[in-house]
Amino acid sequence: MFIVQAERRDELKEYLTSKCIETLIYYGKALHLHPAAKNLGYKLGDFPVAEKQCNDVIALPHHQNITTEQVTYVSHHVNHFYESNK
């Protein structure tokens, strides 16, 4: 996994998908907000850093067979997204 924090993560994910770049969101909800942790009594706002990271992190393509050209393609489109959407 190559996980990064990204402003406007969901918009970035949608943009990269339109460029045939697969991304994943592994941490869509903070652990303390899952039903399994309900009995612990935590609520939204109790762990603001974890909650922010769950809203910002995205996994970019990364594996042992990724080519330099593919890395360049992904990084180009990430940069283009932020440069054109300031």
KEKE-3310 file (N, C-alpha, C; in steps of 0.2 Angstrom, whole numbers, plus 5000, padded with zeros to 4 digits):
npx = (5004:5002:5000:4993:4990:4977:4971:4954:4951:4940:4936:4948:4950:4939:4943:4955:4950:4943:4954:4958:4965:4967:4962:4962:4952:4956:4953:4939:4931:4933:4940:4934:4921:4915:4902:4906:4913:4904:4899:4909:4907:4912:4911:4908:4921:4928:4941:4949:4960:4962:4949:4950:4961:4954:4946:4955:4965:4971:4974:4987:4991:5003:5015:5025:5028:5025:5028:5040:5035:5021:5021:5025:5014:5003:5008:5009:4995:4990:4997:4992:4978:4978:4984:4976:4964:4964)
npy = (4994:5011:5024:5040:5056:5067:5082:5085:5072:5063:5069:5069:5055:5052:5059:5052:5039:5042:5043:5030:5025:5016:5018:5016:5016:5013:5016:5021:5024:5029:5018:5019:5023:5012:5000:4989:4995:5002:4999:5005:5018:5029:5044:5054:5066:5062:5057:5066:5067:5054:5053:5064:5059:5048:5054:5059:5050:5040:5026:5024:5017:5004:4992:4978:4976:4988:5000:5012:5021:5020:5025:5038:5042:5041:5050:5062:5064:5066:5078:5086:5087:5094:5106:5111:5113:5123)
npz = (5000:4996:5004:5006:5012:5007:5002:4998:4995:4990:4978:4971:4970:4962:4950:4947:4945:4933:4924:4923:4934:4947:4964:4982:4997:5012:5025:5029:5039:5056:5069:5081:5078:5073:5072:5081:5091:5098:5111:5119:5120:5113:5103:5088:5086:5097:5094:5085:5076:5071:5064:5055:5047:5042:5033:5024:5019:5006:4995:4984:4968:4970:4968:4966:4953:4946:4934:4929:4920:4923:4936:4934:4926:4935:4945:4937:4935:4948:4951:4941:4944:4956:4952:4943:4950:4959)
capx = (5000:5006:4994:4995:4985:4976:4965:4949:4952:4935:4937:4954:4949:4935:4947:4960:4946:4942:4960:4959:4970:4963:4964:4957:4951:4956:4951:4934:4928:4938:4938:4930:4914:4912:4897:4909:4915:4898:4899:4914:4904:4915:4907:4911:4925:4933:4948:4949:4966:4960:4943:4953:4964:4950:4943:4960:4969:4970:4980:4988:4994:5010:5016:5032:5028:5023:5034:5042:5030:5015:5022:5025:5007:5000:5010:5007:4988:4989:4999:4987:4972:4979:4986:4970:4959:4967)
capy = (5000:5018:5028:5047:5061:5071:5086:5084:5065:5060:5072:5066:5048:5052:5061:5047:5034:5044:5042:5023:5024:5013:5019:5012:5019:5007:5018:5025:5026:5028:5012:5020:5024:5006:4997:4984:4998:5006:4998:5009:5025:5035:5048:5058:5071:5060:5056:5071:5066:5048:5055:5068:5054:5043:5058:5062:5045:5037:5022:5025:5011:5002:4985:4976:4976:4994:5002:5019:5025:5020:5029:5044:5043:5043:5057:5067:5066:5069:5085:5090:5088:5100:5112:5114:5114:5127)
capz = (5000:4996:5007:5007:5014:5001:5002:4993:4993:4986:4972:4968:4969:4956:4945:4945:4942:4926:4921:4924:4939:4953:4971:4987:5003:5017:5032:5028:5046:5062:5072:5087:5076:5070:5077:5085:5096:5101:5118:5122:5121:5109:5098:5083:5089:5102:5091:5079:5071:5067:5060:5049:5043:5038:5028:5019:5016:4999:4993:4977:4965:4972:4969:4964:4945:4943:4929:4930:4916:4927:4942:4931:4924:4942:4948:4933:4936:4954:4951:4937:4948:4961:4949:4939:4954:4965)
cpx = (5004:5000:4997:4989:4984:4970:4960:4949:4947:4935:4943:4953:4944:4939:4952:4956:4945:4948:4962:4965:4966:4966:4959:4957:4950:4953:4945:4930:4933:4935:4933:4922:4911:4907:4900:4911:4910:4898:4904:4912:4907:4910:4911:4915:4929:4940:4948:4954:4964:4954:4946:4957:4960:4946:4948:4964:4967:4976:4981:4991:5002:5010:5023:5033:5026:5029:5035:5037:5023:5016:5022:5018:5003:5002:5008:4999:4986:4991:4994:4981:4973:4981:4980:4964:4961:4961)
cpy = (5006:5023:5035:5051:5066:5075:5085:5077:5062:5063:5069:5059:5047:5054:5055:5041:5036:5043:5035:5021:5022:5015:5016:5017:5014:5009:5023:5027:5024:5022:5014:5022:5018:5003:4992:4988:5003:5005:5002:5016:5031:5038:5052:5064:5069:5059:5060:5069:5059:5049:5059:5063:5050:5047:5060:5056:5042:5032:5023:5018:5010:4995:4984:4976:4983:4997:5010:5023:5025:5025:5037:5046:5045:5049:5063:5069:5068:5076:5089:5091:5094:5106:5115:5115:5118:5132)
cpz = (5000:4998:5008:5009:5009:5003:4997:4991:4989:4979:4968:4966:4962:4950:4942:4942:4934:4921:4921:4929:4945:4960:4976:4993:5008:5024:5031:5034:5051:5066:5078:5085:5073:5075:5082:5091:5100:5108:5122:5123:5117:5104:5093:5087:5094:5100:5084:5074:5067:5062:5054:5044:5039:5032:5022:5016:5010:4998:4986:4974:4967:4972:4966:4956:4942:4939:4931:4926:4920:4933:4939:4929:4930:4945:4944:4934:4943:4954:4947:4940:4953:4958:4945:4943:4960:4967)
residu = (MET:PHE:ILE:VAL:GLN:ALA:GLU:ARG:ARG:ASP:GLU:LEU:LYS:GLU:TYR:LEU:THR:SER:LYS:CYS:ILE:GLU:THR:LEU:ILE:TYR:TYR:GLY:LYS:ALA:LEU:HIS:LEU:HIS:PRO:ALA:ALA:LYS:ASN:LEU:GLY:TYR:LYS:LEU:GLY:ASP:PHE:PRO:VAL:ALA:GLU:LYS:GLN:CYS:ASN:ASP:VAL:ILE:ALA:LEU:PRO:HIS:HIS:GLN:ASN:ILE:THR:THR:GLU:GLN:VAL:THR:TYR:VAL:SER:HIS:HIS:VAL:ASN:HIS:PHE:TYR:GLU:SER:ASN:LYS)
# end
